[in-house]
Amino acid sequence: MKTYQETLDWMFAKLPMYQRKGASAYRPGLERMQRLDQYLGQPHLAFKSIHIGGTNGKGSTSHILASILQNSGYKVGLYTSPHLLDFRERIKLNGLLIPKEEVISFIEAHQLFFEKEQFSFFELTVAMAFTYFKKMKVDYALIEVGLGGRLDATNIITPILSIITNIGLDHTEFLGTTRPAIAKEKGGIIKKEVPVVIGEKDKATAEVFEQIANGLAAPIYFSNKPNQVWHTDLKGHYQKQNIETSLTALDHIKAPLVTELTTLKGLKNVITTTRFLGRWQKVNESPQIILDVGHNLEGIKWLASQLKQLSYKQLHLVMGFVKGKNIQELLRPLPPDAKYYFSSPKLDRALEVAQLRLELASSSLDLDFYPTVTAAFSEAKNAVDPTDFILVCGSTFVVAEVLEFVEDKIR
């Protein structure tokens, strides 16, 4: 039997992975996923699923709902991507990572078929999640869309509820260059006669969703839980919208064990229940160090808004990006008097430091460049006073490298 690490090495080496390689590994379309699902005995039919798409907040919304359902006594599967520290974060059961033995046995049992058919990394992980959830007889599975919606590998499911959190201009090379065009792609998860909850009502995109839903006789609901204060261990102010979306969704999931008490308990304990990482995650108190996977314009705007609520002597921003981002646009909402520490995460689709230098050559910001993410983070830590504030953001992969570095130091 292979070890867990050997199994991961095979997966990362043999299977095209968009999150690391970019466009060359992007495999839109459902035919391969349907063929894989058929080969495995259609595991997606064995459980109730809730499908979550959108530009930002789909991971948070998935984890919030999982926490509430789990605290209500249900057995809950959770499929999200990408991971930060361990591949198994993508597939959880009641907050616990899928066992290493399950990953190994799944790959070993079907490796020849996988190699012959040349499935993508994402397709394989979706199939692994569905197979595991079927085996464990979950009551509900929260399934996060990978990219887009209409052509995403997760879209073979017919859920009991679809959720679309919001629409922003991200992955425009694949999904379209306008918000209505992107809404049309993400609206592809809406299914015939299946209710859909929309987290953010915006005229330009609401009309698109309503048109799709009406054509499929799918009841459509917009988030409707405003002006309330929720007690939660999710600390980002931007989580308010995700909580409102989740609570609206609960009205239409109709899970009888969910009560007001279990809902409040689930909201209060999202991180501890689901082991959620990378969302306004505090890893140090003095100076305060926060990690957040905000990586597109809407996400950065939310972070900038959060920073305005805080008091600190000096802000230090540790950042890196993947290719295809408008860096000048991403930096515009952030405080101009911050100190910036730029580097490049360790993956093929990372925006290299040399390119960053070129793009920011005329910038008036206080910025420096470093060969690695950990070097940038270490320099920021060395430069701070106890009353300063460090925020790590710009890419999921930058956050992952810093989180791994911090945890290694703790160990």
N, C-alpha and C positions, 0 to 999 in steps of 0.2 A: 504493500500500500504506500502511496506517496505521502509525504508530509503535507501539512497545510501550506507551508511556504512554497513547496515545489508545485502544488496545485495552483496557487496564485501566480507563480512565475509563468506557468504554462498559459494561464488565462490572459495575463498582461502581454505576453510575448506573441501569442498565436491569434488573438482575437482583436479586430480593429476597434479602438476605443476612442470615441469622439472627444471625450473630456480631456484626454491627454494629447491626441494627435490633431484634432480639429476636423476641417471639412473632408479630408481624405478618408476619414473613418465614419462619416455620417451616412447612415443607411436608412433613408425614409422608406415607408411602405409597410404593409401588413402581411404580405404574402409569405415571407420567410417566417415571421412570427406565428402565423396561423399553421404553417407546416410543422414547425417545432412543437407547438401546442398540441396538434393532432398526434404527433409521434409520442408525446408524453401522456396521452390519454385525456387531453383537455382538462387539466387540473383547474383552470380558471372557473369552471362551472360548479366547483364543489363548495363555494363559499359566497357569502354576500360581500360585495365590494362597493367601495365609495371612491370615485375617481376625482382627483384633484389636479387641476391645471392652473395656468396663470403665469404672469411674468415674475412677480415677487410674492412671497408669503405662502407659496404652496407647501413648502416644507414645514413651516410653523403651523399652518392650518391643519396639516396632516397629523402633526404631533399633538396639537391641542385636542383634536377629536379623539385620537387614540387614547390620550390620558383620561378623558371624560368617560369613554366607553369602558376602558379598563377599570377605572375606579367604580364603575357601576356593576362590575362583576362579569363582564364579557371577556372572552378569549379573543385577543385582538392581534392581527398581523399588521405590520407596517412596512411598506416598501418605499424607499426614498433614494435619491442620489443627488450629488456624488457623496462619497464618504470622506471623512477627515483623517482619521487615524487607522481604522481597520475596515477592510472591505465588508466585513459582516455587519457594519452599521446600516447597510442598505436593507437588510432583511432582519426584522425584529419580531419577536413574539412576546407580548406582554412586557415590553421594555428590555427583554434579554436578546442579545445577539444570537443569530443562528449558530449552532455549535459548529466548530471546525470540522468535526466528523461528517456532518451533513454536507458541507461544501465539498469535501474530499470524495465522499461516496457518490454524490450527484455527478461530478465530473468523470470519475472513474467508470461509472456505469454506462455513460453515453459518449465518451470521448471520441471514439471512432466516427460516430454519426456527426458529432459537432465539427470535427475536422473536415469531413467529407463535404458537408453542406456550407461551411464557412459562414457561420452565423457571427453577428457582431457581439462584442463584449456586453453591450446593453441588452440585446435580445436574450443572451444566455442568462444574465442575472435576473431578468424578468421571469424567465421560465423556471429558474431555481426557486425564486420566491413563491411563485404559484404552486409549484410542486410541494414545497415545504408547508405552505399554508393548508393545502389539501391534506397532507399527511397528519398535520397537527389538529385538523378539524376546527379551524378558527371560526368564530361567530361572525366577525367582521374583518375585512382587510381594507386598510387605507392604502390606496395605490396612487403614488405621485407620478404625474407625467414627467418624462425625461426632457423632451424638447418639442415645443409646439403642441400638438394634440392630434390633429386629423391623421397624420402618418406616423405617430409615435407607436412604438412596439407595445406599449401598455393598452393601446386602444382596441385590442381584441375583446376586452371585457364588455359586458352589459351590466353596468352597476345598478344599484338601487337608487343612487343619487350621483349627479355630477356637480362639481364645484369649479368655478373659474374665479380666481381671487381678484385679478386686475389685469390690465393690459398696458405694457410699456414698450418702448422701442429697444428691443434686445433680440439678438440672433436675426438681424434684418436680412442677412445674406441668404437665409433659408425661409423665413416666414413672411417677408414683405417689408416694405419701407414706410408704411403708414400704419397707424393704430387700427383703423378698420380692417386692413388687410391681415394684420396679425390676429385680430379678434376672430376673423373668419377661420384661420388655421386652428386657433385654440378652441374655437367653438365646435370644431370637429369631434370633440368628445361628447357632445350632446347627443343622446340616443332617443329613438322613437318612444314616446310616452313615458320617458324617465325624467323625473323632476330635475331641474338644474338651478343652483344657487349662484348668483353673481355677487362678488364681494364689493365691487366698486361701481356705482352707477355713473356713467359718463355718456353724454349724448351721442358722441361719435361711435362708441362701441356698443352701447345699449341697443341701438337700432339693429346692429348686426346680429347680436345674440337673440333678440326678439324675433327677427326674421327666421333664423335657423330653428329656434324652438317652436315657433308657430307652424313651420313646415313639417315638423316631426310630431306635432301634438304633444310636445313636452312642456309641462307646467314650468314656468320660469318665475323665480323669486329673486328680488334684490335684497341685499343685507339690510336689516331693519332693527338693529339693536343699539341705537345711538344714545349718547348722553348718560352712560352709566359708568360707574367705576368698578373695575374688576380686580380682585386680589389674586395675583399670580406671581410665580417665581420667574416668569419671562420679563426681563427688565427693560427691554427697548420700548419706548413710547409708541413706536410704530406697530407694536403687537396689538394695540387696541383694535385696529381694523381687522386683524386676523382673528381676534377673539369674537368680534361681532359677526364676522363671516361664519365662524364655526358654530356659534349659537343659533344663527339663522338656519344653518344646515341641520342642526339637531332637531329643529321643529319638523323636518321633513324626512329624517331617518326613521323616526317612530320606533325607537328602541324602548320597550316597556320598562326595562330596569333603570333607565336614566331618570333621576329625580333632581329636584333643585339642589338637594344636599350633595349628591354624587357629582353634579355639574360643578358646584363650587369647589369641592375637593379636587376634582380633576384639573380645574383651572389653577388652583393654588399650587399644584404639584406636577406641572408639566415636565419640568427638567428631571426631577427625581423619579417620576413614573416611567418616562420614555428614554431617559439618558440622552437628551437632546443637546447638541453641541454647536458652538459657533455663532449664536445669536446674542449679541451684546453680552458676551461671556466674560465675566471678570476673573482674571487669573492672578491679580496682585492688587493689594489694597493701598500701599504707600511706596511709590506713586501708584495711582490707579492705572491698571493696564486692562484694556478691553479689546476683545477679539470679535469681529463681526464680518460675516461673509458677504456683506453688501458689495456688489460688483457692477451694477449698471446705474444709469442716471437716476432712476426712481429710488433705488436702494441708497445711493449716495446722498440724495436729497433728504431722505428720512434720517440718515446718520447726522447730516448737517443740522437738521432741526433738533435732534436730540442733544447735540453739542451745545446749542444755544441755551439749554436748560441747566447747564453745568457751570460750576465755578472751579477754576484752576489758574495756576500762574502762567504756564506755557503748554501749548498743545504740540505733541509730537505725533506725526502721522507716518506709519510704516506701511508702504503700499507697493503693489506690483500688479501686473495686468496680463490678460491673455490678448492675443492678436485680434484685430478687428474692432477695437474700442477707440472712440474719440476721446483721447486723454485730456485735451484742453477742456472739453465739455464736462467730463467727469470731475475735474478739479474745480470748476467754476463755483459750485455751491459751497465749497469748503472754506474755512477761515483763511484769508490771505496772510495772516501773521503767524500761522503755524510753521513748524519746522518739518520738512518732508524728507523721508528716507526711502529712496526708491531702489528696487532690486527686481530680479526676475525669478519666478518660481521654477522649479525643476520639472518641466514638461515640454514636449515638442511645440505646443501651441502658445507657449509663453511669449510675451512681448519682450524682446531682448533689451538689456540695459543700453546697448549702443543705439538702438532705435529710439528708446526713451529719451536719451540725451539729445538726439536730433530734434525730436518733436517738441522738446521743452527748452531748446537753446535760447529762445527769446523770452522765456518766462522771467518775471520779476520775483517769483517765489523764492523763499529760502530753502533750497533743495540740494541734496547730495545723492550720489549713486554708489551702490555697493555690489560686489560680485555675487553675493548670495543673500537670501532672505534672512537667514540667521545672523549674518554679519550686519545687515541693516538694523535688525531688531536689537542686537547686542550694543550697537553704537547708540541707539536711542536710549536704551536702559542706562548706559554709562553717562549720558549727557543730562539726565533729568534730576531735578530736585524732588523731594518727597511730595511737594504740592503741585507738581506737574501732572500731565495726563497723557498717556500713550494710547492711541487707537490704531489697531492693525486691521486693514480692510483692503478692498480693491479687487480681490480674487479669493475664491474658495481655497485655492491651492496655496496662497500666501498664508492664510489663516491656518491651514493644515500644517504647514512647515513650522510655524511659530508654536502652535499647540503641541506638536511632537517635541520640539526643542524644550518647551517649558516643562512638559511631563517628564522628559528625560532628566532634567535638572532636579525635579522633585524626587524621582526614583533614586 
